[in-house]
Amino acid sequence: MANLILESSIKDKTICVGVDGEVVPEIPFYTIHISSLGRIREDVIFSTILSSSRLGERIEARLERADDDNIFCIYICSEPKDEFFISSPNHNGLVIKQFFSFANGDITLLENSAGAEKINNQAASNSAPLYADTRDIAKCNFQVVVFCAGAYIYNTLPLEGITIKPIEKGLNNLPILEAIDKYLLENHTINIFANGKNGPWLETQPTFAVHFNHVVSASRESALAYTKRTIDYMRDILALDRGDRPYPFITLLLDRDTLNWALYPSTYDFRGNLLAPLFPHSNADQIERLRPVVEKNPFARLVLSLYVQTITEKDRSYKFFRQWSLLEMIAEKYIKTSSTPLKYKDGSIIYREPGKELTTKNNSGKVYSLLCSRSIAQSIQGFSDGTTVVIEGSDGGYNPGGKIISLYLAVAAAYAVRNAVAHEGFYDNLAEPKNEKQELSKMLYNGVYGFLEHWVASVALAEIYKDS
C-alpha cells in the first residue's frame, strides 16, 4: 500500500513530496507528477521517478505558480521500468491522485469536486468565442481548423478559444513519391521503389491541428484572415525552441449556423525534423505571453520574425549576415549616433583602424555599444589541449590563467564576416587568415565560441519578451 507524502517546506514556494509504504516487488518504481490547474489548462510543472528503495524519502518541489487562486494536483503512478513520460502521468498505473492548494506556505488538501469544478471552468475558457471583428459588426459564427505539419506536438495544448491537438499518424509522403516514381519510370526508366517502398524519404512528417472553436466575424473572409494571422504568430513562436517553423497545409472552415463547410489549401516549406520542448505546456505559455505582444507591438513582431529567420537559415554565410543585421537594427533603435570615442573596459580608447577612433557613427561601434548596455554573459570555449578562451561579456571577462578576447575584437571579427557576405555573397572559409582579427573571424564563422548566436538570442529575446 503506497501512501502520499505531502508536506510544507521552510523554503519559499516549495513543498516536500514522496511516497511511503511497504516495498512491493511488482512495483519497482513510482513516478510523481505535480500539475497546476490554471484558468485554461492543467500543466505538469514537476516530475520525478523513485525506485522502491527510496520509499519514505522527501523530495523538494518548487511551485512557481503558488498563489491564493491556484489549485494543484499530485499524481503517484506505479512504473514497471526506470523510464517515464515527464510531461504527463501514466494513468494506467495511477495509485494516488490528490488535489491541493498551497498559499503562504500552507498546504490544504481538497476534495475531488474542487478539482472537477476547476476543470469545468477551464473547458469554458477553452471554448470561449474569439472575435475577428468588433462586436457591432461580427455576426457570423464559424469553427476553423488549421492543419499544420513540421512541428512535433505530442500533447493537447488548450488555449483561450483555441486547442492545439497532435495528429497521431502525421503527414505521409507516399502519394507524392508514387507520382514521382511514375514520372521517372516513364521518362528515365528509373524505379525508385525497386527495392520496396521504404527509405528516409517516406518518413511521416509530424502533424497537428489548431482548432478555433468559435470565431465570430463579419464575414468568412474576415474569419480566415484572423485565423491565418494567428497561425503566423504561432509559427514564429513555436520556432523559437525548434529552429524551424511548422507550416499550415489545409484549413477547414465550418459555418456553425448553416453547417456548410469548405477546405482551403495552403502553401508550405518544410525543411527538417524538429525537437519538441520537454514540457509541452511551455509552448502554450509562450503563445499566451507573446501573442498579445506581437499583435500590439510592431517592433517586437519584426524582431521575432527576423530572429526566427536567423535560427531557421541553413546557409552559414546568410545566417551570419542575418544575425548581424538583426543586432544592427536593434542598435539603431537604442544607440544614439555620436562622435565620442568608445573605450575598452580598462578605459583606453578603441581604434577601428590605426588613427581612426571607434564611435557610434560606425555600425560596429553601435553594435558594440548595444552589447555593452545589455547584460551579455561572457562566452567560454574549452579546447582539447585543456586550455580555455573567454570572449568578454558586457561586464568584462574572467578566465584565470587563460586567454581573454575583448568584446570589441569579437564584434570587429563578426563585422568582417558580415562585410564579406554583403560584398561577395559568401564568406571565404578557405582563405588563410593574416592577422588576429581574421583568425577570429574564421573561428567564429566555423562555430567556435558560438558567441554570435548567444548575443543575438540575448538581445532579441529580451526585446521580444520585454512587454510580456
LODOKE-644372 format. One record per residue (C-alpha): chain; x, y, z; residue number from 1; residue in three letters. Coordinates in Angstrom, 3 decimals. Layout:
["A", [X, Y, Z], NUM, "ala"]
...
//
This chain:
["A", [0.000, 0.000, 0.000], 1, "met"]
["A", [1.533, 3.302, -1.093], 2, "ala"]
["A", [0.949, 6.470, 0.902], 3, "asn"]
["A", [1.413, 10.065, -0.196], 4, "leu"]
["A", [3.962, 12.335, 1.465], 5, "ile"]
["A", [2.935, 15.976, 1.013], 6, "leu"]
["A", [4.457, 18.498, 3.407], 7, "glu"]
["A", [5.325, 22.188, 3.601], 8, "ser"]
["A", [8.932, 23.347, 3.372], 9, "ser"]
["A", [10.778, 26.215, 5.029], 10, "ile"]
["A", [11.773, 27.406, 1.543], 11, "lys"]
["A", [9.615, 29.895, -0.351], 12, "asp"]
["A", [7.078, 28.362, -2.769], 13, "lys"]
["A", [8.489, 24.883, -2.046], 14, "thr"]
["A", [6.878, 21.680, -0.782], 15, "ile"]
["A", [8.213, 18.225, 0.047], 16, "cys"]
["A", [6.723, 15.217, -1.737], 17, "val"]
["A", [7.348, 11.498, -1.696], 18, "gly"]
["A", [5.900, 8.000, -1.478], 19, "val"]
["A", [5.793, 5.898, 1.688], 20, "asp"]
["A", [4.740, 2.340, 2.388], 21, "gly"]
["A", [5.915, -1.231, 2.029], 22, "glu"]
["A", [8.072, -2.397, -0.867], 23, "val"]
["A", [6.024, -4.285, -3.466], 24, "val"]
["A", [8.187, -6.453, -5.793], 25, "pro"]
["A", [5.778, -5.898, -8.693], 26, "glu"]
["A", [6.251, -2.120, -8.414], 27, "ile"]
["A", [9.984, -1.332, -8.681], 28, "pro"]
["A", [9.404, 2.371, -9.428], 29, "phe"]
["A", [6.987, 5.178, -8.673], 30, "tyr"]
["A", [6.567, 8.429, -10.586], 31, "thr"]
["A", [5.433, 11.708, -9.051], 32, "ile"]
["A", [3.832, 14.398, -11.203], 33, "his"]
["A", [2.555, 17.731, -9.908], 34, "ile"]
["A", [0.278, 19.772, -12.131], 35, "ser"]
["A", [-1.065, 23.298, -11.860], 36, "ser"]
["A", [-4.721, 23.827, -12.763], 37, "leu"]
["A", [-4.706, 27.265, -14.323], 38, "gly"]
["A", [-7.512, 29.285, -15.848], 39, "arg"]
["A", [-7.386, 27.408, -19.157], 40, "ile"]
["A", [-5.484, 24.128, -18.745], 41, "arg"]
["A", [-3.662, 21.707, -16.484], 42, "glu"]
["A", [0.137, 21.972, -16.832], 43, "asp"]
["A", [2.617, 19.491, -15.367], 44, "val"]
["A", [5.208, 21.598, -13.534], 45, "ile"]
["A", [7.182, 18.906, -11.674], 46, "phe"]
["A", [8.065, 15.285, -12.459], 47, "ser"]
["A", [10.401, 12.730, -10.923], 48, "thr"]
["A", [10.808, 8.966, -10.542], 49, "ile"]
["A", [11.686, 6.974, -7.409], 50, "leu"]
["A", [12.914, 3.418, -7.008], 51, "ser"]
["A", [11.227, 1.367, -4.284], 52, "ser"]
["A", [14.435, 1.679, -2.228], 53, "ser"]
["A", [13.678, 5.403, -1.835], 54, "arg"]
["A", [10.253, 4.974, -0.221], 55, "leu"]
["A", [9.869, 7.466, 2.603], 56, "gly"]
["A", [12.295, 9.978, 1.093], 57, "glu"]
["A", [11.253, 13.651, 0.938], 58, "arg"]
["A", [11.900, 15.467, -2.353], 59, "ile"]
["A", [11.665, 19.229, -2.725], 60, "glu"]
["A", [9.373, 20.576, -5.441], 61, "ala"]
["A", [9.170, 24.288, -6.174], 62, "arg"]
["A", [5.730, 25.606, -7.144], 63, "leu"]
["A", [6.370, 28.813, -9.081], 64, "glu"]
["A", [2.659, 29.364, -9.655], 65, "arg"]
["A", [1.664, 29.215, -5.986], 66, "ala"]
["A", [-0.992, 31.811, -5.119], 67, "asp"]
["A", [-4.362, 32.034, -3.412], 68, "asp"]
["A", [-6.323, 31.044, -6.525], 69, "asp"]
["A", [-4.241, 28.120, -7.755], 70, "asn"]
["A", [-5.211, 24.500, -7.404], 71, "ile"]
["A", [-2.595, 21.777, -7.805], 72, "phe"]
["A", [-2.883, 18.040, -8.333], 73, "cys"]
["A", [-0.298, 15.423, -7.406], 74, "ile"]
["A", [-0.258, 12.046, -9.183], 75, "tyr"]
["A", [1.556, 8.953, -7.889], 76, "ile"]
["A", [1.866, 6.220, -10.526], 77, "cys"]
["A", [3.441, 2.769, -10.479], 78, "ser"]
["A", [6.007, 2.074, -13.192], 79, "glu"]
["A", [7.491, -1.290, -14.254], 80, "pro"]
["A", [10.656, 0.326, -15.692], 81, "lys"]
["A", [13.010, 3.211, -14.947], 82, "asp"]
["A", [11.501, 5.325, -17.700], 83, "glu"]
["A", [8.527, 7.642, -17.823], 84, "phe"]
["A", [6.849, 10.406, -19.789], 85, "phe"]
["A", [7.935, 13.567, -17.996], 86, "ile"]
["A", [5.095, 15.758, -19.249], 87, "ser"]
["A", [2.104, 13.652, -18.149], 88, "ser"]
["A", [1.258, 10.925, -15.612], 89, "pro"]
["A", [0.697, 7.315, -16.612], 90, "asn"]
["A", [-2.993, 6.965, -15.789], 91, "his"]
["A", [-2.848, 3.197, -16.372], 92, "asn"]
["A", [-0.580, 2.951, -13.330], 93, "gly"]
["A", [-2.334, 5.593, -11.216], 94, "leu"]
["A", [-2.050, 4.858, -7.488], 95, "val"]
["A", [-2.884, 8.209, -5.859], 96, "ile"]
["A", [-4.462, 11.416, -7.147], 97, "lys"]
["A", [-4.821, 14.334, -4.741], 98, "gln"]
["A", [-5.906, 17.934, -5.340], 99, "phe"]
["A", [-4.478, 20.586, -3.027], 100, "phe"]
["A", [-3.924, 24.316, -2.677], 101, "ser"]
["A", [-0.733, 25.987, -1.489], 102, "phe"]
["A", [-0.571, 29.579, -0.300], 103, "ala"]
["A", [1.566, 31.392, 2.281], 104, "asn"]
["A", [3.480, 28.188, 2.940], 105, "gly"]
["A", [0.388, 26.174, 3.904], 106, "asp"]
["A", [-0.929, 23.061, 2.116], 107, "ile"]
["A", [-4.678, 22.409, 2.077], 108, "thr"]
["A", [-5.970, 19.076, 0.774], 109, "leu"]
["A", [-9.018, 19.461, -1.467], 110, "leu"]
["A", [-11.893, 17.193, -2.431], 111, "glu"]
["A", [-12.108, 15.860, -5.985], 112, "asn"]
["A", [-15.122, 18.103, -6.536], 113, "ser"]
["A", [-12.913, 21.204, -6.229], 114, "ala"]
["A", [-10.637, 19.912, -8.971], 115, "gly"]
["A", [-13.600, 18.930, -11.145], 116, "ala"]
["A", [-15.082, 22.427, -10.818], 117, "glu"]
["A", [-11.770, 23.983, -11.844], 118, "lys"]
["A", [-11.540, 21.662, -14.863], 119, "ile"]
["A", [-15.086, 22.622, -15.929], 120, "asn"]
["A", [-14.124, 26.293, -15.746], 121, "asn"]
["A", [-11.061, 25.545, -17.890], 122, "gln"]
["A", [-13.263, 23.956, -20.545], 123, "ala"]
["A", [-15.443, 27.074, -20.633], 124, "ala"]
["A", [-12.396, 29.311, -21.153], 125, "ser"]
["A", [-11.044, 26.998, -23.829], 126, "asn"]
["A", [-14.303, 27.225, -25.802], 127, "ser"]
["A", [-14.747, 30.990, -25.383], 128, "ala"]
["A", [-15.598, 32.830, -28.635], 129, "pro"]
["A", [-12.864, 34.783, -30.397], 130, "leu"]
["A", [-13.845, 37.999, -32.153], 131, "tyr"]
["A", [-12.202, 38.640, -35.505], 132, "ala"]
["A", [-14.001, 41.976, -35.798], 133, "asp"]
["A", [-15.635, 44.451, -33.440], 134, "thr"]
["A", [-18.764, 43.106, -31.801], 135, "arg"]
["A", [-21.070, 45.564, -33.538], 136, "asp"]
["A", [-20.319, 44.070, -36.972], 137, "ile"]
["A", [-19.316, 40.492, -36.026], 138, "ala"]
["A", [-22.482, 38.482, -36.640], 139, "lys"]
["A", [-21.222, 35.297, -38.378], 140, "cys"]
["A", [-20.186, 32.219, -36.398], 141, "asn"]
["A", [-17.511, 29.780, -37.586], 142, "phe"]
["A", [-15.365, 26.899, -36.451], 143, "gln"]
["A", [-11.946, 26.871, -38.088], 144, "val"]
["A", [-9.397, 24.059, -38.035], 145, "val"]
["A", [-5.951, 24.739, -39.469], 146, "val"]
["A", [-3.919, 21.587, -40.160], 147, "phe"]
["A", [-0.166, 22.086, -39.819], 148, "cys"]
["A", [2.959, 19.966, -40.234], 149, "ala"]
["A", [6.602, 20.330, -39.355], 150, "gly"]
["A", [6.480, 20.512, -35.544], 151, "ala"]
["A", [6.212, 17.633, -33.096], 152, "tyr"]
["A", [3.304, 18.395, -30.741], 153, "ile"]
["A", [2.823, 15.338, -28.533], 154, "tyr"]
["A", [0.193, 16.631, -26.079], 155, "asn"]
["A", [-3.027, 18.576, -26.466], 156, "thr"]
["A", [-2.421, 22.285, -25.732], 157, "leu"]
["A", [-5.544, 24.190, -24.666], 158, "pro"]
["A", [-5.500, 27.988, -25.046], 159, "leu"]
["A", [-8.244, 30.570, -24.715], 160, "glu"]
["A", [-10.641, 29.773, -27.543], 161, "gly"]
["A", [-8.045, 27.566, -29.273], 162, "ile"]
["A", [-6.858, 23.975, -28.902], 163, "thr"]
["A", [-3.706, 22.571, -30.498], 164, "ile"]
["A", [-4.004, 18.806, -30.982], 165, "lys"]
["A", [-1.439, 16.302, -32.315], 166, "pro"]
["A", [-2.469, 14.051, -35.196], 167, "ile"]
["A", [-1.083, 10.614, -34.479], 168, "glu"]
["A", [-0.189, 9.286, -37.922], 169, "lys"]
["A", [1.118, 12.540, -39.347], 170, "gly"]
["A", [1.576, 13.520, -42.978], 171, "leu"]
["A", [2.878, 10.757, -45.252], 172, "asn"]
["A", [4.956, 11.428, -48.374], 173, "asn"]
["A", [3.968, 8.200, -50.157], 174, "leu"]
["A", [1.356, 9.646, -52.600], 175, "pro"]
["A", [3.822, 12.293, -53.784], 176, "ile"]
["A", [6.606, 9.744, -54.186], 177, "leu"]
["A", [4.333, 7.389, -56.115], 178, "glu"]
["A", [3.648, 10.211, -58.593], 179, "ala"]
["A", [7.403, 10.902, -58.817], 180, "ile"]
["A", [8.085, 7.190, -59.339], 181, "asp"]
["A", [5.581, 7.061, -62.200], 182, "lys"]
["A", [7.186, 10.088, -63.861], 183, "tyr"]
["A", [10.716, 8.670, -63.505], 184, "leu"]
["A", [9.658, 5.292, -64.898], 185, "leu"]
["A", [8.049, 6.900, -67.952], 186, "glu"]
["A", [10.815, 9.399, -68.677], 187, "asn"]
["A", [14.043, 7.860, -67.312], 188, "his"]
["A", [13.217, 4.163, -66.735], 189, "thr"]
["A", [14.162, 4.666, -63.071], 190, "ile"]
["A", [12.165, 2.748, -60.460], 191, "asn"]
["A", [12.729, 4.312, -57.048], 192, "ile"]
["A", [10.636, 1.563, -55.432], 193, "phe"]
["A", [12.622, -1.301, -56.973], 194, "ala"]
["A", [13.765, -2.428, -53.504], 195, "asn"]
["A", [10.452, -1.800, -51.788], 196, "gly"]
["A", [8.571, 1.208, -50.509], 197, "lys"]
["A", [10.916, 2.219, -47.736], 198, "asn"]
["A", [13.627, 4.762, -47.087], 199, "gly"]
["A", [14.099, 8.013, -45.177], 200, "pro"]
["A", [12.110, 10.000, -47.765], 201, "trp"]
["A", [8.995, 8.072, -46.717], 202, "leu"]
["A", [9.167, 9.221, -43.099], 203, "glu"]
["A", [5.955, 10.720, -41.818], 204, "thr"]
["A", [6.058, 14.425, -41.046], 205, "gln"]
["A", [4.718, 15.403, -37.597], 206, "pro"]
["A", [1.271, 16.914, -37.984], 207, "thr"]
["A", [-1.137, 18.748, -35.702], 208, "phe"]
["A", [-4.426, 20.657, -35.811], 209, "ala"]
["A", [-5.120, 24.137, -34.469], 210, "val"]
["A", [-8.815, 24.202, -33.582], 211, "his"]
["A", [-10.553, 27.575, -33.294], 212, "phe"]
["A", [-13.771, 26.536, -31.563], 213, "asn"]
["A", [-15.836, 29.664, -32.205], 214, "his"]
["A", [-14.719, 32.589, -34.359], 215, "val"]
["A", [-17.194, 35.467, -34.539], 216, "val"]
["A", [-16.619, 37.705, -37.544], 217, "ser"]
["A", [-18.250, 39.966, -40.095], 218, "ala"]
["A", [-17.613, 37.519, -42.934], 219, "ser"]
["A", [-15.992, 34.262, -43.968], 220, "arg"]
["A", [-13.014, 36.180, -45.371], 221, "glu"]
["A", [-12.531, 38.003, -42.091], 222, "ser"]
["A", [-12.567, 34.736, -40.113], 223, "ala"]
["A", [-9.976, 33.210, -42.430], 224, "leu"]
["A", [-7.771, 36.310, -42.240], 225, "ala"]
["A", [-7.975, 36.294, -38.428], 226, "tyr"]
["A", [-7.027, 32.634, -38.097], 227, "thr"]
["A", [-4.239, 32.948, -40.676], 228, "lys"]
["A", [-2.759, 35.884, -38.764], 229, "arg"]
["A", [-2.945, 33.927, -35.506], 230, "thr"]
["A", [-1.311, 30.881, -37.114], 231, "ile"]
["A", [1.515, 33.056, -38.452], 232, "asp"]
["A", [2.203, 34.315, -34.920], 233, "tyr"]
["A", [2.110, 30.760, -33.565], 234, "met"]
["A", [4.514, 29.528, -36.253], 235, "arg"]
["A", [7.133, 32.071, -35.227], 236, "asp"]
["A", [6.631, 31.411, -31.514], 237, "ile"]
["A", [6.845, 27.617, -31.922], 238, "leu"]
["A", [10.016, 28.074, -33.998], 239, "ala"]
["A", [11.798, 29.745, -31.066], 240, "leu"]
["A", [12.504, 26.367, -29.425], 241, "asp"]
["A", [12.751, 24.298, -32.595], 242, "arg"]
["A", [14.864, 26.082, -35.184], 243, "gly"]
["A", [12.250, 25.771, -37.939], 244, "asp"]
["A", [8.663, 26.847, -38.472], 245, "arg"]
["A", [5.736, 24.467, -38.749], 246, "pro"]
["A", [3.629, 25.184, -41.802], 247, "tyr"]
["A", [-0.147, 25.154, -42.478], 248, "pro"]
["A", [-1.225, 22.965, -45.398], 249, "phe"]
["A", [-5.014, 22.979, -45.306], 250, "ile"]
["A", [-7.763, 24.874, -43.465], 251, "thr"]
["A", [-11.317, 23.745, -42.703], 252, "leu"]
["A", [-13.950, 26.468, -42.233], 253, "leu"]
["A", [-17.308, 25.356, -40.827], 254, "leu"]
["A", [-20.292, 27.705, -40.594], 255, "asp"]
["A", [-21.747, 26.997, -37.129], 256, "arg"]
["A", [-25.172, 28.306, -38.173], 257, "asp"]
["A", [-25.684, 26.534, -41.521], 258, "thr"]
["A", [-23.165, 23.659, -41.066], 259, "leu"]
["A", [-21.810, 24.385, -44.545], 260, "asn"]
["A", [-18.072, 23.878, -44.797], 261, "trp"]
["A", [-15.147, 24.473, -47.153], 262, "ala"]
["A", [-11.483, 23.468, -47.395], 263, "leu"]
["A", [-8.698, 25.917, -48.265], 264, "tyr"]
["A", [-5.240, 24.561, -49.192], 265, "pro"]
["A", [-2.063, 26.406, -48.183], 266, "ser"]
["A", [1.486, 26.529, -49.495], 267, "thr"]
["A", [4.361, 25.378, -47.318], 268, "tyr"]
["A", [8.106, 24.939, -46.933], 269, "asp"]
["A", [9.215, 22.086, -44.658], 270, "phe"]
["A", [12.915, 21.623, -44.093], 271, "arg"]
["A", [13.548, 19.203, -41.272], 272, "gly"]
["A", [12.525, 17.201, -38.249], 273, "asn"]
["A", [12.133, 19.231, -35.085], 274, "leu"]
["A", [12.704, 18.563, -31.387], 275, "leu"]
["A", [9.757, 19.379, -29.150], 276, "ala"]
["A", [10.309, 21.074, -25.775], 277, "pro"]
["A", [10.475, 18.919, -22.629], 278, "leu"]
["A", [7.259, 20.292, -21.136], 279, "phe"]
["A", [4.562, 20.739, -23.816], 280, "pro"]
["A", [2.787, 23.492, -21.885], 281, "his"]
["A", [5.835, 25.722, -22.400], 282, "ser"]
["A", [4.669, 26.289, -25.990], 283, "asn"]
["A", [1.208, 27.229, -24.778], 284, "ala"]
["A", [2.765, 29.579, -22.217], 285, "asp"]
["A", [4.888, 31.182, -24.948], 286, "gln"]
["A", [1.891, 31.707, -27.197], 287, "ile"]
["A", [-0.123, 33.227, -24.351], 288, "glu"]
["A", [2.716, 35.561, -23.372], 289, "arg"]
["A", [3.927, 36.583, -26.809], 290, "leu"]
["A", [0.814, 36.674, -28.961], 291, "arg"]
["A", [-0.527, 39.878, -27.294], 292, "pro"]
["A", [2.938, 41.429, -27.590], 293, "val"]
["A", [3.421, 40.734, -31.294], 294, "val"]
["A", [-0.163, 41.771, -32.053], 295, "glu"]
["A", [0.253, 45.173, -30.382], 296, "lys"]
["A", [3.960, 45.942, -30.789], 297, "asn"]
["A", [5.100, 46.100, -34.442], 298, "pro"]
["A", [8.781, 46.319, -33.486], 299, "phe"]
["A", [8.587, 43.211, -31.286], 300, "ala"]
["A", [6.780, 41.449, -34.151], 301, "arg"]
["A", [9.569, 42.459, -36.541], 302, "leu"]
["A", [12.283, 41.306, -34.121], 303, "val"]
["A", [10.512, 37.965, -33.614], 304, "leu"]
["A", [10.173, 37.370, -37.354], 305, "ser"]
["A", [13.785, 38.342, -38.098], 306, "leu"]
["A", [15.106, 36.324, -35.157], 307, "tyr"]
["A", [13.244, 33.223, -36.339], 308, "val"]
["A", [14.768, 33.774, -39.783], 309, "gln"]
["A", [18.244, 33.725, -38.207], 310, "thr"]
["A", [17.663, 30.400, -36.465], 311, "ile"]
["A", [15.945, 28.761, -39.451], 312, "thr"]
["A", [18.521, 29.899, -42.028], 313, "glu"]
["A", [20.503, 26.891, -43.278], 314, "lys"]
["A", [23.259, 28.680, -45.204], 315, "asp"]
["A", [26.057, 29.617, -42.789], 316, "arg"]
["A", [27.067, 32.816, -44.596], 317, "ser"]
["A", [23.484, 34.041, -44.859], 318, "tyr"]
["A", [22.852, 33.085, -41.233], 319, "lys"]
["A", [25.787, 35.217, -40.087], 320, "phe"]
["A", [24.547, 38.107, -42.211], 321, "phe"]
["A", [21.027, 37.861, -40.789], 322, "arg"]
["A", [22.333, 37.677, -37.225], 323, "gln"]
["A", [24.478, 40.776, -37.603], 324, "trp"]
["A", [21.711, 42.680, -39.405], 325, "ser"]
["A", [19.293, 41.980, -36.549], 326, "leu"]
["A", [21.776, 43.253, -33.963], 327, "leu"]
["A", [22.442, 46.331, -36.091], 328, "glu"]
["A", [18.721, 47.057, -36.451], 329, "met"]
["A", [18.139, 46.891, -32.685], 330, "ile"]
["A", [21.243, 49.025, -32.100], 331, "ala"]
["A", [19.858, 51.665, -34.479], 332, "glu"]
["A", [16.758, 51.908, -32.288], 333, "lys"]
["A", [18.521, 52.320, -28.957], 334, "tyr"]
["A", [22.029, 53.693, -29.544], 335, "ile"]
["A", [22.411, 57.382, -30.421], 336, "lys"]
["A", [24.892, 58.420, -33.082], 337, "thr"]
["A", [27.805, 60.285, -31.512], 338, "ser"]
["A", [31.383, 61.269, -32.330], 339, "ser"]
["A", [32.523, 60.441, -28.784], 340, "thr"]
["A", [35.251, 57.748, -28.899], 341, "pro"]
["A", [34.278, 54.367, -27.465], 342, "leu"]
["A", [36.511, 52.681, -24.900], 343, "lys"]
["A", [37.630, 49.257, -23.724], 344, "tyr"]
["A", [36.770, 48.049, -20.240], 345, "lys"]
["A", [40.091, 49.439, -18.945], 346, "asp"]
["A", [39.183, 52.925, -20.170], 347, "gly"]
["A", [41.530, 53.070, -23.159], 348, "ser"]
["A", [40.189, 54.343, -26.499], 349, "ile"]
["A", [39.238, 51.812, -29.177], 350, "ile"]
["A", [40.670, 52.325, -32.673], 351, "tyr"]
["A", [38.866, 50.565, -35.521], 352, "arg"]
["A", [41.880, 51.326, -37.731], 353, "glu"]
["A", [45.231, 52.960, -36.920], 354, "pro"]
["A", [44.470, 56.596, -36.135], 355, "gly"]
["A", [40.664, 56.158, -36.515], 356, "lys"]
["A", [38.699, 56.110, -33.283], 357, "glu"]
["A", [35.639, 53.905, -32.963], 358, "leu"]
["A", [32.377, 55.812, -32.432], 359, "thr"]
["A", [28.697, 55.080, -32.755], 360, "thr"]
["A", [28.842, 56.674, -36.195], 361, "lys"]
["A", [30.231, 53.270, -37.232], 362, "asn"]
["A", [27.918, 50.233, -37.448], 363, "asn"]
["A", [30.340, 48.091, -35.474], 364, "ser"]
["A", [30.502, 50.833, -32.843], 365, "gly"]
["A", [26.722, 50.874, -32.468], 366, "lys"]
["A", [26.548, 47.102, -32.059], 367, "val"]
["A", [29.434, 47.212, -29.562], 368, "tyr"]
["A", [27.624, 49.907, -27.547], 369, "ser"]
["A", [24.382, 47.906, -27.652], 370, "leu"]
["A", [26.095, 44.800, -26.282], 371, "leu"]
["A", [27.848, 46.822, -23.573], 372, "cys"]
["A", [24.479, 48.222, -22.489], 373, "ser"]
["A", [22.848, 44.791, -22.147], 374, "arg"]
["A", [23.535, 42.042, -19.627], 375, "ser"]
["A", [25.503, 39.837, -22.021], 376, "ile"]
["A", [27.375, 36.994, -20.322], 377, "ala"]
["A", [30.908, 36.114, -21.372], 378, "gln"]
["A", [31.383, 33.230, -23.830], 379, "ser"]
["A", [33.800, 30.466, -22.873], 380, "ile"]
["A", [35.289, 27.807, -25.151], 381, "gln"]
["A", [37.262, 24.791, -23.964], 382, "gly"]
["A", [39.782, 23.125, -26.275], 383, "phe"]
["A", [41.124, 19.569, -26.473], 384, "ser"]
["A", [44.516, 20.634, -25.069], 385, "asp"]
["A", [42.845, 21.688, -21.827], 386, "gly"]
["A", [43.033, 25.434, -22.452], 387, "thr"]
["A", [40.084, 27.796, -22.344], 388, "thr"]
["A", [39.417, 31.078, -24.110], 389, "val"]
["A", [36.853, 33.644, -22.995], 390, "val"]
["A", [35.152, 36.377, -25.012], 391, "ile"]
["A", [34.218, 39.271, -22.764], 392, "glu"]
["A", [30.620, 39.955, -21.851], 393, "gly"]
["A", [29.133, 43.353, -21.130], 394, "ser"]
["A", [30.811, 43.314, -17.697], 395, "asp"]
["A", [34.186, 42.095, -18.953], 396, "gly"]
["A", [35.719, 38.631, -18.841], 397, "gly"]
["A", [37.132, 36.308, -16.181], 398, "tyr"]
["A", [39.427, 33.420, -17.117], 399, "asn"]
["A", [42.195, 32.765, -14.547], 400, "pro"]
["A", [45.372, 31.820, -16.396], 401, "gly"]
["A", [43.586, 31.684, -19.762], 402, "gly"]
["A", [43.167, 33.944, -22.766], 403, "lys"]
["A", [40.528, 36.687, -22.801], 404, "ile"]
["A", [39.358, 38.171, -26.114], 405, "ile"]
["A", [37.992, 41.691, -25.885], 406, "ser"]
["A", [34.340, 42.198, -26.679], 407, "leu"]
["A", [35.232, 44.727, -29.359], 408, "tyr"]
["A", [37.663, 42.384, -31.159], 409, "leu"]
["A", [34.866, 39.798, -31.340], 410, "ala"]
["A", [32.483, 42.462, -32.672], 411, "val"]
["A", [35.031, 43.572, -35.275], 412, "ala"]
["A", [35.686, 39.966, -36.348], 413, "ala"]
["A", [31.951, 39.291, -36.709], 414, "ala"]
["A", [31.511, 42.532, -38.654], 415, "tyr"]
["A", [34.274, 41.442, -41.038], 416, "ala"]
["A", [32.340, 38.244, -41.802], 417, "val"]
["A", [29.188, 40.281, -42.346], 418, "arg"]
["A", [31.006, 42.611, -44.769], 419, "asn"]
["A", [32.454, 39.698, -46.725], 420, "ala"]
["A", [28.977, 38.238, -47.216], 421, "val"]
["A", [27.494, 41.650, -48.078], 422, "ala"]
["A", [30.183, 42.389, -50.693], 423, "his"]
["A", [30.895, 38.937, -52.152], 424, "glu"]
["A", [27.746, 36.957, -51.339], 425, "gly"]
["A", [29.658, 34.500, -49.120], 426, "phe"]
["A", [32.491, 34.219, -46.605], 427, "tyr"]
["A", [35.634, 32.532, -47.984], 428, "asp"]
["A", [36.314, 29.928, -45.321], 429, "asn"]
["A", [39.345, 28.566, -47.222], 430, "leu"]
["A", [41.344, 31.805, -47.183], 431, "ala"]
["A", [44.325, 31.822, -44.820], 432, "glu"]
["A", [43.948, 34.420, -42.037], 433, "pro"]
["A", [46.657, 37.092, -41.996], 434, "lys"]
["A", [46.085, 38.647, -38.579], 435, "asn"]
["A", [44.371, 38.048, -35.247], 436, "glu"]
["A", [41.043, 39.539, -36.338], 437, "lys"]
["A", [40.881, 37.411, -39.498], 438, "gln"]
["A", [41.781, 34.316, -37.483], 439, "glu"]
["A", [38.976, 35.073, -35.028], 440, "leu"]
["A", [36.556, 35.744, -37.924], 441, "ser"]
["A", [37.245, 32.286, -39.300], 442, "lys"]
["A", [36.765, 30.638, -35.904], 443, "met"]
["A", [33.501, 32.485, -35.327], 444, "leu"]
["A", [32.229, 31.542, -38.785], 445, "tyr"]
["A", [33.010, 27.876, -38.082], 446, "asn"]
["A", [31.010, 27.940, -34.865], 447, "gly"]
["A", [33.816, 28.156, -32.318], 448, "val"]
["A", [32.632, 30.071, -29.206], 449, "tyr"]
["A", [29.061, 30.211, -30.551], 450, "gly"]
["A", [29.048, 33.777, -29.326], 451, "phe"]
["A", [27.038, 35.406, -32.129], 452, "leu"]
["A", [24.085, 33.081, -31.518], 453, "glu"]
["A", [24.464, 33.913, -27.819], 454, "his"]
["A", [24.478, 37.672, -28.439], 455, "trp"]
["A", [21.549, 37.594, -30.834], 456, "val"]
["A", [19.456, 35.377, -28.550], 457, "ala"]
["A", [20.169, 37.570, -25.510], 458, "ser"]
["A", [19.340, 40.832, -27.278], 459, "val"]
["A", [16.441, 39.658, -29.466], 460, "ala"]
["A", [14.626, 37.583, -26.841], 461, "leu"]
["A", [14.878, 40.426, -24.328], 462, "ala"]
["A", [13.230, 42.684, -26.906], 463, "glu"]
["A", [10.508, 40.151, -27.725], 464, "ile"]
["A", [9.660, 39.371, -24.084], 465, "tyr"]
["A", [10.040, 42.952, -22.819], 466, "lys"]
["A", [6.309, 43.719, -22.692], 467, "asp"]
["A", [5.069, 40.180, -21.978], 468, "ser"]
//
